[in-house]
């Protein structure tokens, strides 16, 4: 099982509550496609949207992703080789959104979603902490407490912990990858899953059975303490429940709806697996997925180049997921974020160095589409140490989605020592 790692972060309270297999209910195989499991978990009344969080690790250049072309010389003079041309009939120019901002041409698949009113873009947005360290900036954002290194839990874990509803599924919170993101670390159990398909071990049922027997022996180790026996029993139930569902999820026969074509990459496969879990109704509430490689200090490129390739992968993946979800998108909210933006001026290596203000994306059936920005301009007097200033705290974006779409009002607990502002980017569910 080298390509599938199940990381458990289970609290004593959960373990003693015997989460796991108690939530399994039987379903007739004939009612579902061949890829769907025979088991499903009750979401036990979770009333809001499923939340998908995509982290662009490395610092996306928001000024070239969502281009303020109407700034004129303040933008174009600062980026003589990497700027994106103002909208025109040239396919390598920016795609106009509202007469001021335009999408990078590689983000063209998102324009249809924007026109449908399903995409909100929040510019000059990010974490207020001024650090230019990737590690610190990512940790601060995922913990939900910019500037504080003492917070032990992530904002998503605190959301799940404070939710008024219960969910007994081991798939309640899933991080697609080999490790859980910091946003999911905390008191609530979460699952790190690299690949549903690889779990099948090439179809070797004998290997799966051997794995099950080995785990069974592990969980029947005698313990002198009643608490120890209870913890082992709880772990066993969760582990076998996960194995049962994954063994029955035949993603090899999964066909995305509406001719959706996911990118042939880890990111595309990750989005496809999230779609499979949503449609299989295994109790998913939160899914996290990364797309890395955005640290473009050298040869970033403009309409073409490394950033353009990453933006195309992002756009193709989001457009495929949106199409594949169809009507289910009315109950899904997708948030795309990065740890910080890039400096306004390009550097001598035709790239961009670590900056501050950036752009965030929110996609879903409950989104009020448009570009939202408290925009101060790119003139020298408007910049902060050469950076786009942050005029919208990223926690305001997350809080608006959590409160209005996910239906968790416990914002003071999720974002301690901060009072978020509600933004008009989503409709109340």
C-alpha positions in Angstrom: 0.0 0.0 0.0 2.9 2.3 -0.7 0.9 4.8 -2.8 -2.0 5.1 -0.4 -1.4 6.6 3.0 -4.2 6.9 5.5 -3.3 9.4 8.2 -5.6 9.4 11.2 -5.9 12.3 13.6 -8.5 11.0 16.0 -9.4 12.5 19.3 -10.1 10.5 22.5 -13.7 11.8 22.4 -14.2 10.5 18.8 -12.5 7.2 19.5 -14.7 6.6 22.6 -17.7 7.5 20.5 -16.9 4.6 18.3 -17.1 6.4 15.0 -16.9 4.5 11.8 -18.8 1.4 10.9 -21.9 2.3 12.8 -22.8 4.8 10.1 -22.8 2.2 7.3 -26.0 1.4 5.6 -26.6 -1.1 2.8 -27.7 0.0 -0.7 -28.8 -2.1 -3.7 -26.0 -2.4 -6.2 -28.4 -2.2 -9.1 -29.3 1.4 -8.2 -25.9 2.8 -8.9 -23.2 2.8 -11.6 -20.5 0.1 -11.4 -17.9 2.6 -10.0 -20.1 3.4 -7.0 -19.6 1.5 -3.7 -22.3 -0.7 -2.2 -21.9 1.2 1.0 -22.7 4.8 1.9 -22.5 6.9 5.0 -25.2 9.1 6.4 -24.1 12.8 6.5 -26.5 12.9 9.5 -28.1 16.2 8.6 -25.1 18.3 7.4 -27.1 21.1 6.0 -24.6 23.1 3.9 -22.4 22.9 0.9 -19.5 20.5 0.5 -16.4 22.6 0.7 -13.5 22.0 -1.7 -10.3 24.0 -0.9 -7.5 24.3 -3.5 -4.2 25.7 -2.4 -1.8 27.0 -5.0 1.5 26.5 -3.3 4.4 28.7 -4.2 2.7 32.1 -4.5 0.6 32.6 -7.6 1.1 35.9 -9.5 -2.4 37.3 -9.2 -1.6 40.4 -11.3 -1.0 38.2 -14.4 -3.8 35.7 -13.5 -6.4 38.5 -13.2 -4.9 41.4 -15.1 -5.6 45.0 -14.2 -5.1 46.1 -17.8 -6.9 49.4 -17.3 -4.1 50.5 -15.0 -2.2 51.2 -18.3 1.5 52.3 -17.8 1.4 51.5 -14.1 1.0 47.9 -15.0 2.7 47.6 -18.4 5.8 49.6 -17.5 6.4 47.5 -14.4 6.3 44.3 -16.5 8.0 44.9 -19.8 8.4 41.3 -20.8 5.8 39.3 -18.9 2.7 41.6 -19.0 -0.5 40.3 -20.5 -1.7 42.4 -23.4 -5.0 44.3 -23.0 -8.1 42.6 -24.5 -8.2 42.3 -28.2 -8.9 39.8 -31.0 -5.4 38.3 -30.4 -5.9 35.0 -28.5 -2.8 35.8 -26.4 -4.4 38.9 -24.9 -6.3 39.2 -21.7 -10.0 38.1 -21.7 -12.1 41.1 -20.6 -14.2 40.7 -17.5 -15.6 44.1 -16.6 -13.7 46.8 -18.5 -10.9 47.0 -16.0 -9.8 43.4 -15.2 -9.2 40.6 -17.6 -8.3 36.9 -17.3 -5.0 35.5 -18.4 -5.6 33.8 -21.8 -4.7 30.4 -20.2 -7.7 30.8 -17.9 -10.1 31.0 -20.9 -12.1 27.9 -19.6 -13.1 29.9 -16.6 -14.8 32.7 -18.7 -17.8 30.5 -19.3 -18.2 29.9 -15.6 -17.8 33.6 -14.9 -20.5 34.4 -17.5 -22.7 31.9 -15.8 -22.4 33.8 -12.6 -20.7 30.9 -10.9 -17.2 32.4 -10.4 -16.3 35.2 -8.0 -12.8 36.7 -8.1 -11.6 38.6 -5.1 -8.5 40.8 -5.9 -6.0 42.6 -3.6 -6.8 39.8 -1.2 -4.6 37.7 1.1 -3.1 37.3 4.6 -2.3 40.5 6.4 1.0 39.1 7.8 3.9 40.6 5.9 6.1 37.5 5.8 7.7 36.5 2.5 8.5 33.0 3.7 6.6 30.3 1.9 6.5 28.1 4.9 5.3 30.7 7.4 2.8 32.2 5.0 1.2 28.9 4.3 1.1 27.9 7.9 -0.5 31.2 9.0 -3.1 30.9 6.3 -3.9 27.2 7.0 -4.0 27.8 10.7 -6.3 30.8 10.2 -4.3 32.9 12.5 -1.8 35.1 10.6 1.3 36.0 12.6 0.7 33.4 15.3 2.9 30.3 15.5 1.2 29.0 18.6 -2.1 27.9 17.0 -2.1 24.1 17.1 -5.1 23.4 14.9 -6.2 24.4 11.3 -9.2 26.5 10.4 -10.9 23.6 8.6 -10.5 21.3 11.6 -12.0 24.0 13.9 -14.9 24.4 11.4 -15.6 20.7 11.6 -15.3 20.6 15.4 -17.6 23.5 15.9 -20.3 22.4 13.4 -23.7 21.9 15.0 -24.3 18.6 13.1 -22.6 15.2 13.4 -21.1 13.0 10.7 -19.9 9.5 11.4 -18.2 8.9 8.1 -14.4 8.4 8.0 -14.6 10.4 4.7 -16.0 13.5 6.4 -12.7 15.4 5.7 -10.3 14.3 3.0 -6.9 15.7 1.9 -5.9 14.4 -1.5 -2.2 13.6 -1.2 0.2 11.8 1.0 -0.1 14.2 3.9 -2.8 16.1 5.5 -2.7 19.9 5.0 -2.3 22.0 8.2 -5.8 23.3 7.7 -7.2 19.8 8.5 -5.0 19.1 11.5 -6.7 19.1 14.9 -9.3 17.3 17.0 -11.5 16.0 14.2 -10.5 12.9 12.4 -9.3 13.5 8.8 -8.1 11.2 6.0 -5.1 11.6 3.7 -5.8 9.7 0.4 -3.4 9.7 -2.5 -5.3 7.6 -4.9 -8.5 5.5 -4.9 -7.4 3.6 -8.0 -4.0 2.7 -6.5 -5.7 1.3 -3.4 -6.9 -1.6 -5.5 -3.2 -2.8 -5.8 -3.6 -3.6 -9.5 -6.6 -5.8 -8.8 -4.8 -8.2 -6.5 -7.6 -9.2 -4.2 -5.2 -11.6 -2.4 -3.0 -8.6 -1.4 -6.0 -6.7 -0.1 -7.1 -9.7 1.9 -3.6 -10.1 3.3 -3.6 -6.4 4.3 -6.9 -6.8 6.0 -5.7 -9.8 8.0 -2.5 -8.0 9.0 -4.5 -5.1 10.2 -6.9 -7.4 12.1 -4.0 -8.9 13.9 -2.7 -5.4 14.7 -6.0 -4.2 16.2 -6.5 -7.3 18.3 -3.3 -6.8 20.3 -4.2 -7.3 24.0 -4.3 -4.1 26.1 -4.2 -4.0 29.9 -6.2 -0.8 29.9 -10.0 -0.6 29.0 -9.3 2.8 27.3 -6.6 1.2 25.2 -9.0 -1.6 24.1 -11.7 1.1 23.2 -9.2 3.1 21.2 -8.1 0.1 19.3 -11.6 -1.0 18.6 -12.5 2.5 17.3 -9.4 2.6 15.1 -10.3 -0.8 13.7 -13.8 0.2 12.9 -12.7 3.3 11.1 -9.9 1.6 9.2 -12.0 -1.3 8.0 -14.8 1.1 7.0 -12.4 3.0 4.9 -11.0 -0.1 3.3 -14.5 -1.4 2.5 -15.5 1.7 0.7 -12.3 2.2 -1.2 -12.3 -1.5 -2.3 -15.8 -0.9 -3.8 -15.0 2.4 -5.5 -14.1 1.3 -9.0 -12.8 4.5 -10.4 -11.5 2.6 -13.5 -15.1 2.5 -14.8 -16.0 6.1 -13.7 -17.1 8.2 -16.7 -17.3 12.0 -15.9 -20.6 13.6 -16.9 -21.2 16.1 -19.7 -18.0 15.1 -21.5 -15.9 16.6 -18.8 -12.2 16.0 -19.4 -9.9 16.3 -16.4 -6.2 17.2 -17.0 -4.0 14.2 -17.1 -2.0 15.3 -14.0 -2.1 14.7 -10.3 -4.2 17.8 -9.9 -6.7 16.6 -12.5 -6.8 13.1 -11.0 -7.3 14.7 -7.5 -10.3 16.7 -8.7 -11.8 13.6 -10.3 -11.4 11.6 -7.1 -13.2 14.4 -5.2 -16.0 14.2 -7.8 -16.2 10.4 -7.2 -16.4 10.8 -3.5 -19.1 13.5 -3.8 -21.3 11.4 -6.1 -20.8 8.2 -4.1 -22.3 10.0 -1.1 -19.8 8.6 1.4 -20.3 11.6 3.8 -17.7 14.0 2.4 -18.0 17.5 3.8 -14.5 19.0 3.2 -11.8 18.1 0.6 -8.4 19.7 0.2 -6.2 19.6 -2.9 -2.9 21.3 -3.8 -1.4 22.5 -7.1 2.2 23.5 -6.6 5.0 25.1 -8.7 4.0 28.8 -8.6 7.3 30.2 -7.3 8.2 31.8 -10.6 11.3 33.8 -9.9 12.8 33.1 -13.3 11.4 33.0 -16.8 7.8 33.2 -15.6 6.6 34.0 -19.1 3.6 36.0 -20.1 0.8 34.6 -22.3 3.0 31.6 -22.6 5.5 30.0 -20.3 5.5 28.2 -16.9 2.8 30.3 -15.2 0.6 30.0 -18.3 1.0 26.2 -18.1 0.0 26.1 -14.5 -3.0 28.5 -15.1 -4.2 26.3 -17.9 -4.0 23.2 -15.7 -6.0 25.0 -13.0 -8.6 26.3 -15.4 -9.0 23.0 -17.2 -9.4 21.2 -13.9 -12.0 23.6 -12.5 -14.0 23.7 -15.7 -14.0 19.9 -15.9 -15.1 19.6 -12.2 -17.9 22.2 -12.7 -19.2 20.3 -15.8 -18.9 16.9 -14.1 -20.8 18.0 -11.0 -23.8 19.4 -13.1 -26.7 20.1 -10.8 -24.7 18.8 -7.8 -22.7 22.1 -8.1 -25.6 23.8 -6.3 -24.4 22.1 -3.1 -20.6 22.6 -3.7 -18.4 25.6 -3.0 -14.8 25.7 -4.2 -12.2 28.1 -2.8 -8.9 28.7 -4.5 -6.1 30.4 -2.6 -2.3 30.9 -2.5 0.0 32.0 0.3 0.9 35.4 -1.2 1.1 37.2 -4.5 4.1 38.5 -6.5 5.8 41.9 -6.6 4.3 44.4 -9.1 7.6 44.9 -11.0 9.2 41.9 -12.7 12.8 41.1 -11.8 16.0 40.9 -13.9 15.4 37.2 -14.5 12.1 37.9 -16.2 10.2 36.5 -13.3 8.6 37.9 -10.1 9.7 37.8 -6.5 7.6 37.3 -3.4 5.0 39.9 -2.9 1.8 40.5 -0.9 -1.7 41.1 -2.4 -3.2 38.4 -4.6 -6.4 37.1 -6.1 -8.7 34.4 -4.7 -11.4 32.5 -6.6 -14.7 31.1 -5.3 -16.7 28.8 -7.6 -20.1 27.2 -7.0 -23.8 27.2 -7.6 -24.3 29.6 -4.7 -21.7 32.2 -6.0 -22.6 35.7 -7.0 -20.3 36.1 -9.9 -18.1 39.1 -10.5 -14.8 40.7 -9.6 -14.7 42.1 -6.1 -11.9 44.4 -5.1 -11.2 47.4 -2.9 -8.7 48.5 -5.5 -6.3 51.3 -4.7 -4.3 51.2 -8.0 -0.7 50.4 -8.9 0.7 53.8 -8.6 3.8 54.2 -6.4 1.8 55.9 -3.7 -0.7 53.0 -3.6 1.9 50.2 -3.2 3.3 48.9 0.0 7.1 48.4 -0.4 6.5 47.7 -4.1 3.7 45.3 -3.4 0.0 45.3 -4.2 -1.6 46.0 -0.8 -4.1 43.7 0.8 -7.4 45.4 1.2 -9.5 42.2 1.7 -8.5 39.7 4.4 -8.6 36.2 3.1 -10.5 35.2 6.2 -13.4 37.4 5.1 -13.7 35.3 2.0 -13.6 32.0 3.9 -15.9 33.2 6.6 -18.5 34.4 4.0 -18.5 30.9 2.4 -18.6 29.1 5.8 -21.5 31.2 7.2 -23.6 31.6 4.1 -23.1 28.3 2.2 -21.6 25.7 4.6 -23.9 27.1 7.4 -21.4 27.3 10.2 -21.8 30.6 12.1 -19.1 29.8 14.7 -16.6 32.2 13.0 -15.2 33.5 16.3 -14.0 30.0 17.0 -12.8 29.2 13.5 -10.9 32.5 13.2 -9.9 33.4 16.8 -9.1 37.0 17.7 -10.6 38.2 14.4 -14.0 39.5 13.4 -14.6 38.6 9.7 -16.5 40.9 7.4 -19.3 39.3 5.4 -18.7 39.8 1.6 -21.5 39.7 -1.0 -19.8 36.9 -3.0 -22.3 34.1 -2.2 -26.0 33.8 -1.8 -27.4 32.5 1.5 -28.2 28.8 1.2 
